[in-house]
């Protein structure tokens, strides 16, 4: 398989998790918002309904409430997206017969940290709405959540294409099974991601057959286009895709439940070509299927008008300030990302075994020592320009310089194979190109 000539290798590292963390799982849902990762449901040896928030800087998990009338039940193969301070969870219920009288949508208020009754936000009666499904995809473009396909009990793979207006909470059907063969057709266990004003969909299952076709849907003209390339990933299902700079990263999946892969592919929206991303020597990505991927850092910033759907960043960047750091990958040989004048290095993440106090240096020198002390049971930023050594307190993590300038990284959470009753598997991938 060809490697990309314009892409540097990737560095993969596993992030050890503490006991206070969700169990390993697959067929779950996750998304990022303001530097945190949210994980909901999935399966280990049973269907789960727990809800967690992962603070990447501190490498710390917090279990959130998933009870009450507005909270979802046990879910698997559902979707979750973030938009303007809310998480939107759709589908995944085990008992689809129960959902004929209501829409399988749940909304979590991130600021208030509680599930809310979304029906109360609508100003017009619902005329039509989608029923329960699994293995569908959901992305955010503008103020709309777009839901494609999925597996519907007794009906099989669906090609229904729905849009939810997050401002009015009104559903609209963009296309259904009665509108011919235009577009990807019936599909589940595929991947989808948003870039600028388009949604890109790859592979999945059409009935019982794995696919490797690639499609683009434009929100401008509401039309599907088939993207035909000479090379690219093989037939896949249970994989994941995210936007990275001017390209799409596609990871994992397999041709069957029992054949997970660890290939990382990159599709360039500029050259319209696929390439497999090489890994650094000694850096081995995990074989995963039915996992979740999410990107953090400015290069993963969403290119749709929804600022928080994929980026995990605050929408306002401090363009008039120096970036606090640039990436430096460890434990590989020094791979310094060279930036503009005045940029500084970050030892991306380093685990610490103790958690005590936060150190603030008010030294007038303005520079920290080269061997600054790392403290706290967290993944600590070593900042060689600021006069603070960032620890794990809430006050520090609210600082905009930490949230806005997270280093670029792709996190892979969970997936098969998984270990029952073990902490969730979390892998970090960093590309060495600047």
Secondary structure, 3 states (H helix, E strand, C coil): CCECCCCCCEEEEECCCCCCCCECCECCEEEEECCEEEEEEEECCCEEEEEEEEECCCCEEEEECCCCCCCCCCECCCEEEEECCEEEEECCECCHHHHHHCCCEEEEECCCCEEECHHHHCCCCCCCCCCCCECCEEEEECCEEEEECCEECCCEEECCEEEEECCCCEEEEEECCCCCCCCCCCEECCEEEEECCEEEEEEEEECCEEEEEEEEEECCCCEEEECCCCCCCCCEECCEEEEECCEEEEECCECCCCCEECCEEEEECCCCEEEECCECCCCCCCCEECCEEEEECHHHCCCCCCCCCCCCCCCCCCCCCCCCCEEECCCCCCCECCCCCCCCEEECCCECCCCCCCCECCCCCCCCCCCCCCCCCCECCCCCCCCECCCCCHHHHCCHHHHHCCCCEEEEECCECCCCCCECCEEEEEECCC
